[in-house]
Protein backbone atom coordinates (compact mmCIF):
# COMPACT_ATOMS: atom_id res chain seq x y z
CA UNK A 1 0.00 0.00 0.00
CA UNK A 2 2.90 2.33 0.74
CA UNK A 3 4.17 2.23 -2.84
CA UNK A 4 0.74 3.06 -4.20
CA UNK A 5 0.96 6.51 -2.62
CA UNK A 6 3.65 7.39 -5.14
CA UNK A 7 1.28 6.58 -8.00
CA UNK A 8 -1.60 8.46 -6.37
CA UNK A 9 0.74 11.42 -5.84
CA UNK A 10 1.62 11.47 -9.53
CA UNK A 11 -2.05 11.27 -10.57
CA UNK A 12 -2.86 14.11 -8.16
CA UNK A 13 -0.04 16.19 -9.68
CA UNK A 14 -1.44 15.55 -13.17
CA UNK A 15 -4.89 16.63 -11.98
CA UNK A 16 -3.41 19.82 -10.48
CA UNK A 17 -1.69 20.66 -13.76
CA UNK A 18 -4.87 20.13 -15.80
CA UNK A 19 -6.85 22.24 -13.31
CA UNK A 20 -4.25 25.01 -13.55
CA UNK A 21 -4.56 24.95 -17.36
CA UNK A 22 -8.33 25.41 -17.05
CA UNK A 23 -7.96 28.25 -14.53
CA UNK A 24 -5.47 29.97 -16.83
CA UNK A 25 -8.10 30.13 -19.60
CA UNK A 26 -10.20 32.59 -17.59
CA UNK A 27 -9.59 36.18 -18.78
CA UNK A 28 -10.04 37.31 -15.18
CA UNK A 29 -6.81 35.60 -14.20
CA UNK A 30 -3.77 37.86 -14.43
CA UNK A 31 -1.27 37.11 -17.21
CA UNK A 32 1.40 36.82 -14.56
CA UNK A 33 -0.25 33.58 -13.47
CA UNK A 34 1.36 31.92 -16.50
CA UNK A 35 4.66 31.78 -14.57
CA UNK A 36 2.92 29.94 -11.71
CA UNK A 37 1.38 27.51 -14.21
CA UNK A 38 4.72 26.83 -15.87
CA UNK A 39 6.42 25.97 -12.58
CA UNK A 40 3.51 23.71 -11.64
CA UNK A 41 4.46 21.58 -14.66
CA UNK A 42 7.42 20.26 -12.68
CA UNK A 43 5.15 18.65 -10.05
CA UNK A 44 4.34 15.50 -12.07
CA UNK A 45 8.03 15.11 -12.90
CA UNK A 46 9.04 15.33 -9.24
CA UNK A 47 6.31 12.85 -8.26
CA UNK A 48 7.36 10.46 -11.03
CA UNK A 49 11.02 10.68 -10.06
CA UNK A 50 10.12 9.89 -6.45
CA UNK A 51 8.03 6.94 -7.60
CA UNK A 52 10.79 5.67 -9.86
CA UNK A 53 13.29 5.72 -6.99
CA UNK A 54 11.05 4.70 -4.12
CA UNK A 55 8.31 2.53 -5.55
CA UNK A 56 9.42 0.73 -8.71
CA UNK A 57 6.57 -1.23 -10.28
CA UNK A 58 3.09 -0.30 -9.02
CA UNK A 59 -0.39 -1.32 -10.22
CA UNK A 60 -3.46 0.62 -9.10
CA UNK A 61 -6.75 0.01 -10.84
CA UNK A 62 -6.37 0.54 -14.61
CA UNK A 63 -2.95 2.19 -14.16
CA UNK A 64 0.40 0.42 -14.33
CA UNK A 65 3.66 2.12 -13.38
CA UNK A 66 6.97 0.53 -14.36
CA UNK A 67 10.41 1.89 -15.21
CA UNK A 68 9.37 3.14 -18.66
CA UNK A 69 6.17 4.72 -17.32
CA UNK A 70 8.11 6.64 -14.67
CA UNK A 71 10.82 7.63 -17.16
CA UNK A 72 8.22 8.88 -19.66
CA UNK A 73 6.51 10.91 -16.94
CA UNK A 74 9.76 12.56 -15.82
CA UNK A 75 10.82 13.24 -19.41
CA UNK A 76 7.47 14.73 -20.46
CA UNK A 77 7.27 16.93 -17.37
CA UNK A 78 10.74 18.41 -17.90
CA UNK A 79 10.17 18.84 -21.61
CA UNK A 80 6.81 20.55 -21.14
CA UNK A 81 8.26 22.88 -18.50
CA UNK A 82 11.16 23.92 -20.75
CA UNK A 83 8.97 24.50 -23.83
CA UNK A 84 6.25 26.43 -22.02
CA UNK A 85 8.79 28.55 -20.16
CA UNK A 86 10.25 29.45 -23.54
CA UNK A 87 6.73 30.20 -24.80
CA UNK A 88 5.94 32.79 -22.13
CA UNK A 89 7.86 35.38 -24.14
CA UNK A 90 7.82 33.78 -27.59
CA UNK A 91 4.01 33.63 -27.79
CA UNK A 92 3.33 36.79 -25.81
CA UNK A 93 0.96 39.07 -27.68
CA UNK A 94 -0.65 36.26 -29.66
CA UNK A 95 -4.45 36.42 -29.76
CA UNK A 96 -4.70 32.88 -28.39
CA UNK A 97 -1.90 33.18 -25.87
CA UNK A 98 -3.87 31.49 -23.08
CA UNK A 99 -5.23 28.72 -25.27
CA UNK A 100 -1.73 27.80 -26.49
CA UNK A 101 -0.56 27.06 -22.95
CA UNK A 102 -3.65 25.08 -22.05
CA UNK A 103 -3.40 22.95 -25.19
CA UNK A 104 0.35 22.45 -24.78
CA UNK A 105 -0.32 21.22 -21.24
CA UNK A 106 -3.12 18.93 -22.39
CA UNK A 107 -1.07 17.50 -25.27
CA UNK A 108 2.01 16.82 -23.15
CA UNK A 109 0.43 15.27 -20.08
CA UNK A 110 -2.19 13.30 -22.00
CA UNK A 111 0.81 11.46 -23.45
CA UNK A 112 1.97 10.68 -19.89
CA UNK A 113 -1.38 9.07 -19.16
CA UNK A 114 -1.03 6.87 -22.24
CA UNK A 115 2.16 5.22 -21.01
CA UNK A 116 0.83 4.83 -17.46
CA UNK A 117 -2.29 2.99 -18.68
CA UNK A 118 -2.42 -0.70 -17.83
CA UNK A 119 -5.86 -1.44 -19.29
CA UNK A 120 -6.30 -2.06 -23.01
CA UNK A 121 -9.42 0.09 -23.21
CA UNK A 122 -7.70 2.96 -21.42
CA UNK A 123 -4.75 2.72 -23.80
CA UNK A 124 -7.12 2.92 -26.77
CA UNK A 125 -8.70 6.10 -25.41
CA UNK A 126 -5.46 7.75 -24.27
CA UNK A 127 -3.61 7.06 -27.53
CA UNK A 128 -5.69 9.64 -29.40
CA UNK A 129 -5.82 12.36 -26.74
CA UNK A 130 -2.38 13.93 -27.42
CA UNK A 131 -2.98 13.59 -31.17
CA UNK A 132 -6.19 15.59 -30.80
CA UNK A 133 -4.26 18.20 -28.84
CA UNK A 134 -1.63 18.46 -31.56
CA UNK A 135 -4.25 18.95 -34.28
CA UNK A 136 -5.94 21.63 -32.15
CA UNK A 137 -2.62 23.42 -31.66
CA UNK A 138 -1.99 23.38 -35.41
CA UNK A 139 -5.46 24.76 -36.13
CA UNK A 140 -5.27 27.66 -33.66
CA UNK A 141 -4.37 30.09 -36.44
CA UNK A 142 -7.94 30.05 -37.75
CA UNK A 143 -7.33 32.98 -40.09
CA UNK A 144 -4.44 31.24 -41.86
CA UNK A 145 -5.64 28.84 -44.55
CA UNK A 146 -2.40 26.76 -44.80
CA UNK A 147 -2.55 25.98 -41.07
CA UNK A 148 -6.16 24.85 -41.42
CA UNK A 149 -5.28 22.66 -44.41
CA UNK A 150 -2.39 21.01 -42.56
CA UNK A 151 -4.55 20.50 -39.47
CA UNK A 152 -7.17 18.69 -41.56
CA UNK A 153 -4.55 16.42 -43.13
CA UNK A 154 -3.07 15.64 -39.73
CA UNK A 155 -6.53 14.97 -38.31
CA UNK A 156 -7.38 12.39 -40.97
CA UNK A 157 -4.09 10.53 -40.60
CA UNK A 158 -4.15 10.63 -36.80
CA UNK A 159 -7.72 9.35 -36.85
CA UNK A 160 -6.53 6.36 -38.90
CA UNK A 161 -3.81 5.72 -36.32
CA UNK A 162 -6.30 5.99 -33.46
CA UNK A 163 -8.73 3.60 -35.17
CA UNK A 164 -5.90 1.12 -35.79
CA UNK A 165 -5.01 1.08 -32.08
CA UNK A 166 -8.66 0.84 -31.03
CA UNK A 167 -9.32 -2.08 -33.38
CA UNK A 168 -6.22 -3.90 -32.15
CA UNK A 169 -6.94 -3.58 -28.44
CA UNK A 170 -10.67 -4.36 -28.72
CA UNK A 171 -10.00 -7.36 -30.94
CA UNK A 172 -7.25 -8.58 -28.61
CA UNK A 173 -9.31 -8.08 -25.46
CA UNK A 174 -12.36 -9.86 -26.81
CA UNK A 175 -10.42 -12.81 -28.22
CA UNK A 176 -8.22 -13.50 -25.17
CA UNK A 177 -10.91 -12.61 -22.63
CA UNK A 178 -8.67 -10.24 -20.68
CA UNK A 179 -8.40 -6.44 -20.65
CA UNK A 180 -5.34 -6.03 -18.44
CA UNK A 181 -2.35 -5.31 -20.69
CA UNK A 182 0.13 -7.70 -19.04
CA UNK A 183 -2.34 -10.59 -18.80
CA UNK A 184 -3.64 -10.12 -22.33
CA UNK A 185 -0.11 -10.26 -23.73
CA UNK A 186 0.95 -13.38 -21.82
CA UNK A 187 2.07 -16.33 -23.93
CA UNK A 188 -0.86 -18.56 -22.94
CA UNK A 189 -3.40 -15.87 -23.84
CA UNK A 190 -1.76 -15.02 -27.16
CA UNK A 191 -1.76 -18.71 -28.06
CA UNK A 192 -5.52 -18.41 -28.51
CA UNK A 193 -5.06 -16.15 -31.51
CA UNK A 194 -5.01 -17.63 -35.01
CA UNK A 195 -2.09 -16.83 -37.29
CA UNK A 196 -4.19 -14.59 -39.52
CA UNK A 197 -5.40 -12.65 -36.49
CA UNK A 198 -1.85 -11.95 -35.31
CA UNK A 199 -0.95 -10.95 -38.86
CA UNK A 200 -3.75 -8.38 -39.08
CA UNK A 201 -2.99 -7.05 -35.58
CA UNK A 202 0.69 -6.66 -36.45
CA UNK A 203 -0.28 -4.71 -39.56
CA UNK A 204 -2.57 -2.43 -37.54
CA UNK A 205 0.15 -1.80 -34.95
CA UNK A 206 2.62 -0.87 -37.68
CA UNK A 207 0.11 1.51 -39.25
CA UNK A 208 -0.58 3.12 -35.86
CA UNK A 209 3.16 3.51 -35.19
CA UNK A 210 4.46 4.86 -38.51
CA UNK A 211 1.80 7.58 -38.95
CA UNK A 212 2.71 9.74 -35.91
CA UNK A 213 6.39 9.01 -36.57
CA UNK A 214 6.08 10.70 -39.97
CA UNK A 215 7.41 7.69 -41.84
CA UNK A 216 7.10 7.04 -45.55
CA UNK A 217 4.52 6.94 -47.12
CA UNK A 218 2.78 9.02 -44.41
CA UNK A 219 5.57 11.60 -44.15
CA UNK A 220 3.78 14.44 -45.90
CA UNK A 221 2.03 15.73 -42.76
CA UNK A 222 5.37 15.98 -40.99
CA UNK A 223 6.96 17.87 -43.88
CA UNK A 224 4.09 20.37 -43.87
CA UNK A 225 4.03 20.77 -40.08
CA UNK A 226 6.51 23.66 -40.30
CA UNK A 227 3.48 25.99 -40.37
CA UNK A 228 3.15 25.50 -36.60
CA UNK A 229 4.82 27.91 -34.16
CA UNK A 230 8.21 26.86 -32.81
CA UNK A 231 6.98 25.69 -29.37
CA UNK A 232 4.39 23.45 -31.03
CA UNK A 233 7.07 22.06 -33.34
CA UNK A 234 9.26 21.37 -30.31
CA UNK A 235 6.49 19.40 -28.57
CA UNK A 236 5.71 17.56 -31.78
CA UNK A 237 9.26 16.55 -32.70
CA UNK A 238 10.50 15.90 -29.19
CA UNK A 239 7.48 14.02 -27.93
CA UNK A 240 4.58 12.88 -30.08
CA UNK A 241 6.52 11.56 -33.06
CA UNK A 242 8.23 9.15 -30.62
CA UNK A 243 4.94 7.55 -29.63
CA UNK A 244 5.19 4.82 -32.26
CA UNK A 245 8.26 3.29 -30.65
CA UNK A 246 6.62 3.19 -27.23
CA UNK A 247 3.47 1.65 -28.73
CA UNK A 248 5.46 -1.17 -30.32
CA UNK A 249 7.32 -1.67 -27.04
CA UNK A 250 4.05 -1.96 -25.08
CA UNK A 251 2.70 -4.56 -27.52
CA UNK A 252 6.03 -6.27 -28.30
CA UNK A 253 4.82 -9.76 -27.26
CA UNK A 254 2.07 -9.44 -29.88
CA UNK A 255 4.34 -7.80 -32.45
CA UNK A 256 6.37 -10.98 -32.94
CA UNK A 257 5.91 -12.09 -36.53
CA UNK A 258 9.10 -12.13 -38.61
CA UNK A 259 7.35 -10.67 -41.66
CA UNK A 260 6.14 -7.72 -39.57
CA UNK A 261 9.68 -6.92 -38.45
CA UNK A 262 10.91 -7.09 -42.05
CA UNK A 263 8.13 -4.79 -43.33
CA UNK A 264 8.71 -2.34 -40.46
CA UNK A 265 12.41 -2.26 -41.27
CA UNK A 266 11.80 -1.60 -44.98
CA UNK A 267 9.46 1.31 -44.19
CA UNK A 268 11.87 2.74 -41.63
CA UNK A 269 14.90 2.27 -43.90
CA UNK A 270 13.19 4.11 -46.77
CA UNK A 271 12.25 6.88 -44.33
CA UNK A 272 15.85 7.18 -43.12
CA UNK A 273 17.10 7.64 -46.67
CA UNK A 274 14.39 10.16 -47.58
CA UNK A 275 14.62 12.12 -44.32
CA UNK A 276 18.41 12.34 -44.47
CA UNK A 277 18.30 13.43 -48.10
CA UNK A 278 15.68 16.11 -47.40
CA UNK A 279 17.72 17.50 -44.51
CA UNK A 280 20.76 17.77 -46.82
CA UNK A 281 19.17 19.46 -49.83
CA UNK A 282 16.85 21.99 -48.16
CA UNK A 283 18.12 25.34 -46.90
CA UNK A 284 15.16 26.14 -44.64
CA UNK A 285 16.28 25.38 -41.08
CA UNK A 286 12.95 24.05 -39.80
CA UNK A 287 12.61 21.83 -42.86
CA UNK A 288 16.08 20.47 -42.19
CA UNK A 289 15.01 19.61 -38.65
CA UNK A 290 11.85 17.95 -39.98
CA UNK A 291 13.92 15.78 -42.33
CA UNK A 292 16.25 14.92 -39.47
CA UNK A 293 13.30 13.88 -37.29
CA UNK A 294 11.95 11.64 -40.02
CA UNK A 295 15.34 9.92 -40.28
CA UNK A 296 15.80 9.61 -36.52
CA UNK A 297 12.35 8.09 -36.06
CA UNK A 298 13.30 5.65 -38.82
CA UNK A 299 16.35 4.61 -36.80
CA UNK A 300 14.16 4.16 -33.72
CA UNK A 301 11.78 1.91 -35.65
CA UNK A 302 14.70 -0.08 -37.08
CA UNK A 303 15.76 -0.75 -33.50
CA UNK A 304 12.21 -1.95 -32.77
CA UNK A 305 12.34 -4.16 -35.87
CA UNK A 306 15.51 -5.77 -34.48
CA UNK A 307 13.89 -6.34 -31.08
CA UNK A 308 16.04 -3.71 -29.34
CA UNK A 309 13.16 -1.93 -27.60
CA UNK A 310 15.35 -0.72 -24.73
CA UNK A 311 17.70 0.99 -27.18
CA UNK A 312 14.69 2.49 -28.98
CA UNK A 313 13.33 3.99 -25.74
CA UNK A 314 16.73 5.46 -24.86
CA UNK A 315 17.03 6.80 -28.40
CA UNK A 316 13.66 8.53 -28.34
CA UNK A 317 14.36 10.21 -24.97
CA UNK A 318 17.81 11.52 -25.93
CA UNK A 319 16.66 12.50 -29.42
CA UNK A 320 13.67 14.34 -27.94
CA UNK A 321 15.84 16.43 -25.64
CA UNK A 322 18.25 17.17 -28.47
CA UNK A 323 15.56 18.05 -31.03
CA UNK A 324 13.62 20.25 -28.59
CA UNK A 325 16.83 22.20 -27.96
CA UNK A 326 17.41 22.65 -31.69
CA UNK A 327 13.89 23.99 -32.25
CA UNK A 328 13.99 26.36 -29.29
CA UNK A 329 17.40 27.63 -30.39
CA UNK A 330 16.43 27.87 -34.08
CA UNK A 331 16.46 31.67 -33.98
CA UNK A 332 20.17 31.67 -33.20
CA UNK A 333 21.05 30.38 -36.68
CA UNK A 334 19.97 33.65 -38.28
CA UNK A 335 23.04 35.52 -37.04
CA UNK A 336 25.31 32.90 -38.58
CA UNK A 337 24.15 33.55 -42.14
CA UNK A 338 27.07 34.67 -44.27
CA UNK A 339 29.80 33.28 -42.07
CA UNK A 340 32.56 31.24 -43.55
CA UNK A 341 31.67 27.58 -43.96
CA UNK A 342 33.71 24.58 -42.97
CA UNK A 343 37.17 24.21 -44.40
CA UNK A 344 37.63 21.15 -46.55
CA UNK A 345 40.03 18.77 -44.90
CA UNK A 346 39.69 15.57 -46.86
CA UNK A 347 42.80 14.17 -45.21
CA UNK A 348 40.90 13.96 -41.92
CA UNK A 349 38.52 11.29 -43.13
CA UNK A 350 40.95 8.31 -43.28
CA UNK A 351 41.84 8.89 -39.63
CA UNK A 352 38.16 9.25 -38.76
CA UNK A 353 37.29 5.98 -40.50
CA UNK A 354 40.04 4.15 -38.60
CA UNK A 355 38.87 5.64 -35.31
CA UNK A 356 35.24 4.76 -36.08
CA UNK A 357 36.10 1.16 -36.96
CA UNK A 358 38.10 0.75 -33.75
CA UNK A 359 35.30 2.15 -31.57
CA UNK A 360 32.66 0.06 -33.35
CA UNK A 361 34.76 -3.10 -32.96
CA UNK A 362 35.34 -2.31 -29.26
CA UNK A 363 31.57 -1.98 -28.70
CA UNK A 364 30.97 -5.22 -30.60
CA UNK A 365 33.37 -7.06 -28.31
CA UNK A 366 32.20 -5.42 -25.08
CA UNK A 367 28.45 -6.06 -25.53
CA UNK A 368 27.98 -9.68 -26.70
CA UNK A 369 24.38 -9.90 -25.41
CA UNK A 370 23.21 -6.48 -26.58
CA UNK A 371 20.14 -6.62 -28.89
CA UNK A 372 20.94 -5.17 -32.31
CA UNK A 373 24.57 -4.72 -31.25
CA UNK A 374 25.70 -4.87 -34.88
CA UNK A 375 23.58 -1.85 -35.74
CA UNK A 376 24.66 -0.07 -32.55
CA UNK A 377 28.32 -0.70 -33.39
CA UNK A 378 27.76 0.64 -36.92
CA UNK A 379 26.02 3.80 -35.66
CA UNK A 380 28.75 4.40 -33.08
CA UNK A 381 31.44 3.98 -35.73
CA UNK A 382 29.67 6.32 -38.17
CA UNK A 383 29.10 8.96 -35.47
CA UNK A 384 32.75 8.86 -34.41
CA UNK A 385 33.89 9.17 -38.03
CA UNK A 386 31.69 12.21 -38.70
CA UNK A 387 32.64 13.79 -35.36
CA UNK A 388 36.34 13.36 -36.16
CA UNK A 389 35.90 15.04 -39.54
CA UNK A 390 34.02 17.99 -38.02
CA UNK A 391 36.42 18.50 -35.13
CA UNK A 392 39.48 18.51 -37.34
CA UNK A 393 37.80 21.14 -39.52
CA UNK A 394 37.76 23.58 -36.62
CA UNK A 395 40.76 22.65 -34.51
CA UNK A 396 44.45 22.29 -35.07
CA UNK A 397 45.99 19.08 -33.87
CA UNK A 398 44.78 15.59 -34.65
CA UNK A 399 45.47 14.23 -31.18
CA UNK A 400 43.17 16.75 -29.54
CA UNK A 401 40.41 15.76 -31.93
CA UNK A 402 41.12 12.08 -31.23
CA UNK A 403 40.88 12.62 -27.48
CA UNK A 404 37.64 14.62 -27.78
CA UNK A 405 35.95 12.02 -30.01
CA UNK A 406 36.97 9.12 -27.77
CA UNK A 407 35.78 10.99 -24.67
CA UNK A 408 32.43 11.80 -26.31
CA UNK A 409 32.03 8.17 -27.37
CA UNK A 410 32.71 6.95 -23.83
CA UNK A 411 30.28 9.46 -22.30
CA UNK A 412 27.62 8.53 -24.85
CA UNK A 413 28.03 4.81 -24.16
CA UNK A 414 27.99 5.38 -20.39
CA UNK A 415 24.73 7.36 -20.58
CA UNK A 416 23.16 4.75 -22.85
CA UNK A 417 24.26 1.88 -20.60
CA UNK A 418 22.89 3.54 -17.46
CA UNK A 419 19.55 4.12 -19.15
CA UNK A 420 19.45 0.50 -20.25
CA UNK A 421 20.12 -0.67 -16.68
CA UNK A 422 17.34 1.54 -15.34
CA UNK A 423 14.88 0.31 -17.95
CA UNK A 424 15.80 -3.38 -17.76
CA UNK A 425 13.11 -4.37 -15.26
CA UNK A 426 10.36 -2.58 -17.13
CA UNK A 427 11.05 -4.13 -20.53
CA UNK A 428 8.99 -7.16 -21.59
CA UNK A 429 10.61 -10.11 -23.27
CA UNK A 430 10.93 -9.24 -26.94
CA UNK A 431 10.93 -11.31 -30.09
CA UNK A 432 14.40 -11.34 -31.61
CA UNK A 433 14.59 -11.77 -35.39
CA UNK A 434 17.12 -14.22 -36.84
CA UNK A 435 20.78 -13.19 -36.82
CA UNK A 436 20.76 -13.25 -40.63
CA UNK A 437 18.19 -10.44 -40.59
CA UNK A 438 20.48 -8.27 -38.45
CA UNK A 439 23.37 -8.89 -40.87
CA UNK A 440 21.10 -7.96 -43.78
CA UNK A 441 20.22 -4.69 -42.02
CA UNK A 442 23.92 -4.01 -41.46
CA UNK A 443 24.73 -4.71 -45.13
CA UNK A 444 21.96 -2.41 -46.39
CA UNK A 445 23.13 0.47 -44.17
CA UNK A 446 26.71 0.06 -45.35
CA UNK A 447 25.62 -0.16 -48.99
CA UNK A 448 23.48 2.97 -48.63
CA UNK A 449 26.40 4.87 -47.10
CA UNK A 450 28.75 3.82 -49.92
CA UNK A 451 26.20 4.82 -52.58
CA UNK A 452 25.70 8.19 -50.87
CA UNK A 453 29.46 8.85 -50.86
CA UNK A 454 29.71 7.81 -54.51
CA UNK A 455 26.89 10.18 -55.53
CA UNK A 456 28.31 13.03 -53.39
CA UNK A 457 31.59 12.76 -55.30
CA UNK A 458 29.72 12.96 -58.64
CA UNK A 459 27.37 15.86 -58.03
CA UNK A 460 27.32 16.96 -61.66
CA UNK A 461 26.08 13.58 -62.93
CA UNK A 462 22.51 13.23 -64.16
CA UNK A 463 21.79 10.69 -61.42
CA UNK A 464 22.85 13.15 -58.71
CA UNK A 465 20.84 15.98 -60.30
CA UNK A 466 17.67 13.90 -60.60
CA UNK A 467 18.07 12.63 -57.03
CA UNK A 468 18.60 16.18 -55.78
CA UNK A 469 15.47 17.48 -57.50
CA UNK A 470 13.42 14.49 -56.30
CA UNK A 471 14.45 15.10 -52.68
CA UNK A 472 13.69 18.81 -53.01
CA UNK A 473 10.23 17.90 -54.30
CA UNK A 474 9.63 15.44 -51.46
CA UNK A 475 10.53 18.06 -48.88
CA UNK A 476 8.37 20.79 -50.37
CA UNK A 477 4.83 21.27 -49.01
CA UNK A 478 1.79 21.18 -51.25
CA UNK A 479 0.54 24.56 -52.57
CA UNK A 480 -2.42 24.50 -50.17
CA UNK A 481 0.01 24.28 -47.24
CA UNK A 482 1.92 27.44 -48.17
CA UNK A 483 1.19 31.12 -48.61
CA UNK A 484 3.89 33.51 -49.74
CA UNK A 485 2.23 36.53 -48.14
CA UNK A 486 -0.15 35.43 -45.37
CA UNK A 487 -3.42 37.28 -45.91
CA UNK A 488 -4.37 37.09 -42.25
CA UNK A 489 -1.59 39.57 -41.46
CA UNK A 490 -3.27 42.12 -43.73
CA UNK A 491 -6.59 41.56 -41.94
CA UNK A 492 -4.85 42.07 -38.60
CA UNK A 493 -3.43 45.36 -39.90
CA UNK A 494 -6.85 46.55 -41.08
CA UNK A 495 -8.42 45.70 -37.75
CA UNK A 496 -5.71 47.64 -35.95
CA UNK A 497 -6.26 50.69 -38.17
CA UNK A 498 -10.04 50.45 -37.63
CA UNK A 499 -9.57 50.48 -33.83
CA UNK A 500 -7.42 53.59 -34.12
Secondary structure by P-SEA (a helix, b strand, c coil): caaaaaaaaaaaaaaaaaaaaaaaacccccccaaaaaaaacaaaaaaaaaaaacccccccccbbbcaaaaaaaaaaaaaaaaaaaaaccccccccaaaaaaaaaaaaaaaaaaaaacccaaaaaaacaaaaaaaaaaaacccccaaaaaaaaaaaaaaaaaaaaaaaaaaaaaaaaccccccccccccccccccaaaaaaaaaaaaaacccccccccccccccccccccaaaaaaaaacccaaaaaaaaaaccccccaaaaaaaaaaaaaaaaaaaaaaaccccaaaaaaaaaaaaaaaaaaaaaacaaaaaaaaaaaaaaaaaaaaaaccccccccccccccccccaaaaaaaaaaaaaaaaaaacccccaaaaaaaaaaaaaaaaaaaaaaccccaaaaaaaaaaaaaaaaaaaaaaaaaacccccccccccaaaaaaaaaaaaaaaaaaaaaaaccccaaaaaaaaaaaaaacccccccccccaaaaaaaaaaaaac
